[in-house]
Amino acid sequence: MSTPIQNINSIGPAGQPTDNEKDSRSQAQIDYDEGRGYAERGESALAAASLYNALRGFEEEDNKEGAANASNQLGHVCLQRDEFEKALTNYQNAWKICEELEDHLSLQAISVQLVSVYKGLKDYRKALDGCLDLIDIYQANNDPKGTVSVLEMMAEVYLASGDREKAADTYTTVASIHTNFKHHKIAASYREKAAELGSRSA
């Protein structure tokens, strides 16, 4: 499966679907599209209800990609509501399906979300382990932008856990990566963050 679950959502028409196009969608797909619309408008309770119905519908259709999408989106909604246990359950459900489909890009995307979930659950060890796994993947793919984004997440996890010194070290690492790419102003801003944390923890 070459398309990650986050992009499957774009298979529908760009504008409002016509009546004929609406008729061609299953009820599960209609519920899913409505759920995403609610989520984008910040109506999380309605989004959760529609996406839950979509998930059940996709499961009845034996539509694995649809079920993975619905579980993934439910995870996002729960995360936005700080319902971390529910978010974890939904992401794990999506993970199992993507693993079965050998959808590695989606597994990577879910891994990013799981860092936020574990941070919210105050399971900082799992959050940091997730960051380290992602850094390995991004470095293997020669993706410095991805590496930097995960290092920023890692610094936030360290801060949440109260380890300001390691957060400062992480920001220093981010600064050095930006320096290597001659992003001097950005690098300086991260060095300032690191210095501020270092002075406060001293």
C-alpha positions as CSV (number, residue, x, y, z in Angstrom):
1,M,0.0,0.0,0.0
2,S,1.8,3.1,-1.2
3,T,-0.5,5.9,0.0
4,P,-0.4,6.8,3.7
5,I,-3.8,6.9,5.5
6,Q,-3.5,10.7,5.9
7,N,-3.6,11.1,2.2
8,I,-6.4,8.7,1.4
9,N,-8.8,11.4,2.5
10,S,-8.1,13.4,-0.6
11,I,-9.6,10.9,-3.0
12,G,-13.0,12.6,-3.0
13,P,-13.8,15.7,-5.1
14,A,-12.2,18.9,-4.2
15,G,-15.5,20.9,-4.1
16,Q,-18.8,20.0,-2.7
17,P,-20.0,16.6,-4.0
18,T,-23.0,16.6,-6.3
19,D,-26.1,14.6,-5.5
20,N,-24.9,11.8,-7.8
21,E,-21.5,11.8,-6.1
22,K,-23.1,11.7,-2.7
23,D,-25.2,8.7,-3.8
24,S,-22.0,6.8,-4.9
25,R,-20.5,7.0,-1.4
26,S,-21.3,4.4,1.2
27,Q,-23.0,5.5,4.5
28,A,-19.7,4.9,6.2
29,Q,-17.9,7.2,3.8
30,I,-20.6,9.9,4.3
31,D,-20.2,9.6,8.1
32,Y,-16.4,9.8,7.7
33,D,-16.5,12.9,5.5
34,E,-19.0,14.6,7.8
35,G,-16.8,13.6,10.8
36,R,-13.7,15.2,9.2
37,G,-15.7,18.3,8.4
38,Y,-16.8,18.6,12.0
39,A,-13.2,18.1,13.2
40,E,-11.9,20.8,10.9
41,R,-14.5,23.2,12.4
42,G,-13.5,22.3,15.9
43,E,-16.9,20.5,16.7
44,S,-15.2,17.6,18.4
45,A,-18.2,16.0,19.9
46,L,-20.0,15.8,16.6
47,A,-16.8,14.7,14.9
48,A,-16.3,11.8,17.4
49,A,-19.9,10.6,16.9
50,S,-19.7,10.7,13.1
51,L,-16.3,9.1,13.0
52,Y,-17.4,6.3,15.4
53,N,-20.3,5.5,13.1
54,A,-17.9,5.6,10.1
55,L,-15.5,3.2,11.9
56,R,-18.4,0.7,12.6
57,G,-19.6,1.0,9.0
58,F,-16.1,0.5,7.5
59,E,-15.7,-2.6,9.7
60,E,-19.0,-4.0,8.5
61,E,-17.9,-3.4,4.9
62,D,-14.5,-5.0,5.7
63,N,-12.9,-1.8,4.4
64,K,-9.5,-1.9,6.2
65,E,-8.2,1.4,4.8
66,G,-11.5,3.1,5.8
67,A,-11.3,1.6,9.3
68,A,-7.7,2.8,9.6
69,N,-8.6,6.3,8.5
70,A,-11.6,6.5,10.9
71,S,-9.5,5.2,13.8
72,N,-6.7,7.6,13.0
73,Q,-9.1,10.6,12.8
74,L,-10.8,9.5,16.1
75,G,-7.4,9.5,17.6
76,H,-6.8,13.1,16.5
77,V,-10.2,14.2,17.9
78,C,-9.5,12.5,21.2
79,L,-6.1,14.0,21.4
80,Q,-7.6,17.5,20.8
81,R,-9.9,16.8,23.7
82,D,-7.1,15.7,25.9
83,E,-8.7,12.2,26.1
84,F,-5.3,10.5,26.0
85,E,-6.4,7.0,26.9
86,K,-9.1,7.0,24.1
87,A,-6.6,8.5,21.7
88,L,-4.2,5.7,22.5
89,T,-6.8,3.1,21.8
90,N,-7.8,4.6,18.5
91,Y,-4.2,5.1,17.3
92,Q,-3.4,1.5,18.3
93,N,-6.4,0.3,16.3
94,A,-5.2,2.2,13.3
95,W,-1.6,0.9,13.9
96,K,-2.7,-2.7,13.8
97,I,-4.5,-2.3,10.5
98,C,-1.6,-0.3,8.9
99,E,0.8,-2.9,10.1
100,E,-1.3,-5.6,8.4
101,L,-1.4,-3.5,5.2
102,E,2.4,-2.9,5.5
103,D,1.7,0.8,5.2
104,H,5.0,2.1,6.6
105,L,4.4,5.8,5.9
106,S,1.1,5.7,7.9
107,L,2.8,3.9,10.8
108,Q,5.4,6.6,10.9
109,A,2.7,9.3,11.0
110,I,0.9,7.5,13.8
111,S,4.2,7.2,15.7
112,V,4.4,11.0,15.7
113,Q,0.9,11.3,17.2
114,L,1.8,8.6,19.8
115,V,4.6,10.8,21.2
116,S,1.9,13.5,22.0
117,V,-0.3,10.8,23.5
118,Y,2.3,9.4,25.8
119,K,3.4,12.9,26.8
120,G,-0.2,13.6,27.7
121,L,-0.4,10.4,29.8
122,K,2.9,11.5,31.5
123,D,4.5,8.3,30.2
124,Y,7.7,10.2,29.4
125,R,9.8,7.1,28.8
126,K,7.6,5.9,26.0
127,A,7.3,9.3,24.6
128,L,11.1,9.6,24.4
129,D,11.5,6.1,23.1
130,G,9.1,7.1,20.3
131,C,11.1,10.2,19.5
132,L,14.4,8.1,19.3
133,D,12.7,5.6,16.9
134,L,11.5,8.4,14.7
135,I,14.9,10.1,14.7
136,D,16.5,6.8,13.5
137,I,13.9,6.7,10.7
138,Y,14.4,10.3,9.6
139,Q,18.2,10.0,9.7
140,A,18.1,6.8,7.7
141,N,16.0,8.6,5.1
142,N,18.4,11.7,5.2
143,D,15.5,13.9,6.3
144,P,17.0,16.7,8.5
145,K,13.6,18.6,8.6
146,G,11.9,15.5,10.1
147,T,14.8,15.0,12.5
148,V,14.5,18.6,13.7
149,S,10.7,18.4,14.2
150,V,11.1,15.3,16.4
151,L,14.0,16.9,18.4
152,E,11.6,19.8,19.1
153,M,9.0,17.3,20.3
154,M,11.7,15.6,22.4
155,A,12.6,18.9,24.0
156,E,8.9,19.5,24.9
157,V,8.8,16.0,26.5
158,Y,11.9,16.8,28.6
159,L,10.4,20.1,29.7
160,A,7.1,18.3,30.6
161,S,9.1,15.8,32.7
162,G,11.0,18.6,34.4
163,D,14.4,17.8,32.9
164,R,15.4,21.3,31.7
165,E,19.0,20.4,31.2
166,K,18.2,17.7,28.6
167,A,15.7,20.0,27.0
168,A,18.5,22.6,26.7
169,D,20.9,20.0,25.2
170,T,18.2,19.1,22.7
171,Y,17.7,22.7,21.6
172,T,21.5,23.0,21.2
173,T,21.4,20.0,18.9
174,V,18.6,21.6,16.9
175,A,20.7,24.8,16.6
176,S,23.7,22.8,15.3
177,I,21.6,21.2,12.6
178,H,20.3,24.6,11.5
179,T,23.9,26.0,11.6
180,N,25.0,23.2,9.2
181,F,22.4,24.3,6.7
182,K,23.4,28.0,7.2
183,H,20.1,28.9,8.9
184,H,22.0,31.2,11.2
185,K,19.0,33.2,12.5
186,I,17.0,30.1,13.3
187,A,20.1,28.5,14.9
188,A,20.6,31.6,17.1
189,S,17.0,31.4,18.3
190,Y,17.4,27.8,19.5
191,R,20.7,28.6,21.2
192,E,18.9,31.4,23.0
193,K,16.2,28.8,24.2
194,A,19.0,26.5,25.3
195,A,20.8,29.3,27.2
196,E,17.6,30.4,28.9
197,L,16.8,26.9,30.1
198,G,20.4,26.5,31.2
199,S,20.4,29.7,33.2
200,R,17.1,28.9,34.9
201,S,18.2,25.4,35.9
202,A,21.5,26.6,37.2
